[in-house]
Amino acid sequence: MRAVANRILGNDDGGEPESLDPVPALTSDLLPRVPSVYDDEEEPGSSLADLWERQELLERFRDRVRRERVERVAAHLVSLAEKVVDRSFTGARFTRAALDEMDRAYALWCSCLDEA
């Protein structure tokens, strides 16, 4: 509480505690990959009905992966927001880094929504 009061009153010397955890970064490489039609190995002699069924299964799987990607990025954004609220008065450097990561995560979240 003292750190918060000192920060608000401007009595803080600007030194930040060294024990702050780094801001976790999330990139599209860390998300599940959306499968492609080209991932499916076509069996020789497949009928048109088999191809159609595989395409439908692939679309359902792709939709599930897309939803998971959106949910993981949204959870990351919520986690960052909670950390900013918890530490905003004790670490300006952490807050700036977390807000920068939130900007990147928001852009990633928007691109995941565009995929759907």
C-alpha positions as a Markdown table, in Angstrom:
| # | Residue | x | y | z |
|---|---|---|---|---|
| 1 | Met | 0.0 | 0.0 | 0.0 |
| 2 | Arg | 2.9 | 2.3 | 0.8 |
| 3 | Ala | 4.3 | 1.8 | -2.7 |
| 4 | Val | 1.0 | 2.8 | -4.2 |
| 5 | Ala | 0.6 | 5.9 | -2.1 |
| 6 | Asn | 4.2 | 7.0 | -2.8 |
| 7 | Arg | 3.7 | 6.5 | -6.5 |
| 8 | Ile | 0.5 | 8.6 | -6.5 |
| 9 | Leu | 2.1 | 11.3 | -4.4 |
| 10 | Gly | 5.3 | 11.4 | -6.6 |
| 11 | Asn | 7.6 | 10.4 | -3.7 |
| 12 | Asp | 8.7 | 7.3 | -5.5 |
| 13 | Asp | 12.4 | 7.3 | -6.5 |
| 14 | Gly | 11.5 | 5.5 | -9.8 |
| 15 | Gly | 13.2 | 2.3 | -8.9 |
| 16 | Glu | 11.2 | -0.7 | -9.7 |
| 17 | Pro | 11.4 | -4.0 | -7.9 |
| 18 | Glu | 13.6 | -6.5 | -9.6 |
| 19 | Ser | 11.2 | -9.4 | -8.8 |
| 20 | Leu | 8.6 | -8.5 | -11.5 |
| 21 | Asp | 8.0 | -11.3 | -14.0 |
| 22 | Pro | 8.6 | -10.6 | -17.6 |
| 23 | Val | 5.6 | -9.9 | -19.8 |
| 24 | Pro | 4.6 | -13.1 | -21.6 |
| 25 | Ala | 4.4 | -12.7 | -25.3 |
| 26 | Leu | 1.9 | -14.6 | -27.5 |
| 27 | Thr | 2.5 | -14.9 | -31.3 |
| 28 | Ser | 0.7 | -16.7 | -34.0 |
| 29 | Asp | 3.5 | -19.3 | -34.0 |
| 30 | Leu | 2.4 | -20.3 | -30.4 |
| 31 | Leu | -1.2 | -20.8 | -31.5 |
| 32 | Pro | -2.5 | -24.1 | -33.0 |
| 33 | Arg | -2.1 | -24.1 | -36.7 |
| 34 | Val | -5.2 | -24.0 | -38.8 |
| 35 | Pro | -5.1 | -27.2 | -41.0 |
| 36 | Ser | -5.1 | -26.8 | -44.7 |
| 37 | Val | -6.6 | -28.9 | -47.5 |
| 38 | Tyr | -3.0 | -29.7 | -48.5 |
| 39 | Asp | -2.3 | -31.4 | -45.2 |
| 40 | Asp | -4.7 | -34.2 | -46.1 |
| 41 | Glu | -3.1 | -37.1 | -47.9 |
| 42 | Glu | -5.4 | -38.1 | -50.7 |
| 43 | Glu | -5.9 | -41.8 | -50.9 |
| 44 | Pro | -5.7 | -43.3 | -54.4 |
| 45 | Gly | -9.0 | -44.5 | -55.7 |
| 46 | Ser | -11.1 | -42.3 | -53.4 |
| 47 | Ser | -14.6 | -41.7 | -54.6 |
| 48 | Leu | -16.2 | -38.3 | -54.8 |
| 49 | Ala | -18.3 | -39.0 | -51.8 |
| 50 | Asp | -15.2 | -39.8 | -49.7 |
| 51 | Leu | -13.6 | -36.6 | -50.8 |
| 52 | Trp | -16.7 | -34.7 | -49.9 |
| 53 | Glu | -16.8 | -36.3 | -46.5 |
| 54 | Arg | -13.2 | -35.5 | -45.8 |
| 55 | Gln | -13.7 | -31.9 | -46.8 |
| 56 | Glu | -16.7 | -31.6 | -44.4 |
| 57 | Leu | -14.6 | -33.1 | -41.6 |
| 58 | Leu | -11.7 | -30.8 | -42.4 |
| 59 | Glu | -14.0 | -27.7 | -42.2 |
| 60 | Arg | -15.4 | -28.8 | -38.8 |
| 61 | Phe | -11.9 | -29.3 | -37.5 |
| 62 | Arg | -10.7 | -25.9 | -39.0 |
| 63 | Asp | -13.7 | -24.2 | -37.3 |
| 64 | Arg | -12.8 | -25.8 | -34.0 |
| 65 | Val | -9.1 | -24.8 | -34.3 |
| 66 | Arg | -10.1 | -21.2 | -35.2 |
| 67 | Arg | -12.3 | -21.0 | -32.1 |
| 68 | Glu | -9.5 | -22.3 | -30.0 |
| 69 | Arg | -7.1 | -19.7 | -31.4 |
| 70 | Val | -9.6 | -16.8 | -30.7 |
| 71 | Glu | -10.2 | -18.2 | -27.1 |
| 72 | Arg | -6.5 | -18.5 | -26.4 |
| 73 | Val | -5.7 | -14.9 | -27.5 |
| 74 | Ala | -8.7 | -13.6 | -25.6 |
| 75 | Ala | -7.5 | -15.4 | -22.5 |
| 76 | His | -4.0 | -13.9 | -23.0 |
| 77 | Leu | -5.5 | -10.4 | -23.2 |
| 78 | Val | -7.5 | -10.9 | -20.0 |
| 79 | Ser | -4.5 | -12.3 | -18.2 |
| 80 | Leu | -2.4 | -9.2 | -19.3 |
| 81 | Ala | -5.2 | -6.9 | -18.2 |
| 82 | Glu | -5.3 | -8.5 | -14.7 |
| 83 | Lys | -1.5 | -8.2 | -14.4 |
| 84 | Val | -1.6 | -4.6 | -15.3 |
| 85 | Val | -4.3 | -3.9 | -12.7 |
| 86 | Asp | -2.3 | -5.8 | -10.1 |
| 87 | Arg | 1.0 | -4.1 | -10.8 |
| 88 | Ser | 0.3 | -0.7 | -12.4 |
| 89 | Phe | 1.4 | 1.4 | -9.5 |
| 90 | Thr | 4.4 | -0.6 | -8.6 |
| 91 | Gly | 6.1 | -1.0 | -12.0 |
| 92 | Ala | 5.8 | 1.6 | -14.8 |
| 93 | Arg | 8.2 | -0.3 | -17.0 |
| 94 | Phe | 6.1 | -3.5 | -16.5 |
| 95 | Thr | 2.9 | -1.6 | -17.3 |
| 96 | Arg | 4.3 | -0.2 | -20.5 |
| 97 | Ala | 5.6 | -3.6 | -21.6 |
| 98 | Ala | 2.2 | -5.2 | -20.8 |
| 99 | Leu | 0.3 | -2.5 | -22.7 |
| 100 | Asp | 2.6 | -3.0 | -25.7 |
| 101 | Glu | 2.0 | -6.7 | -25.6 |
| 102 | Met | -1.8 | -6.1 | -25.2 |
| 103 | Asp | -1.6 | -4.0 | -28.5 |
| 104 | Arg | 0.1 | -6.8 | -30.3 |
| 105 | Ala | -2.3 | -9.4 | -28.8 |
| 106 | Tyr | -5.3 | -7.4 | -29.8 |
| 107 | Ala | -4.0 | -7.2 | -33.4 |
| 108 | Leu | -3.5 | -11.0 | -33.3 |
| 109 | Trp | -7.0 | -11.5 | -31.9 |
| 110 | Cys | -8.4 | -9.4 | -34.7 |
| 111 | Ser | -6.5 | -11.5 | -37.3 |
| 112 | Cys | -7.8 | -14.7 | -35.7 |
| 113 | Leu | -11.4 | -13.3 | -35.9 |
| 114 | Asp | -10.8 | -12.5 | -39.6 |
| 115 | Glu | -9.8 | -16.1 | -40.2 |
| 116 | Ala | -13.2 | -17.3 | -39.0 |
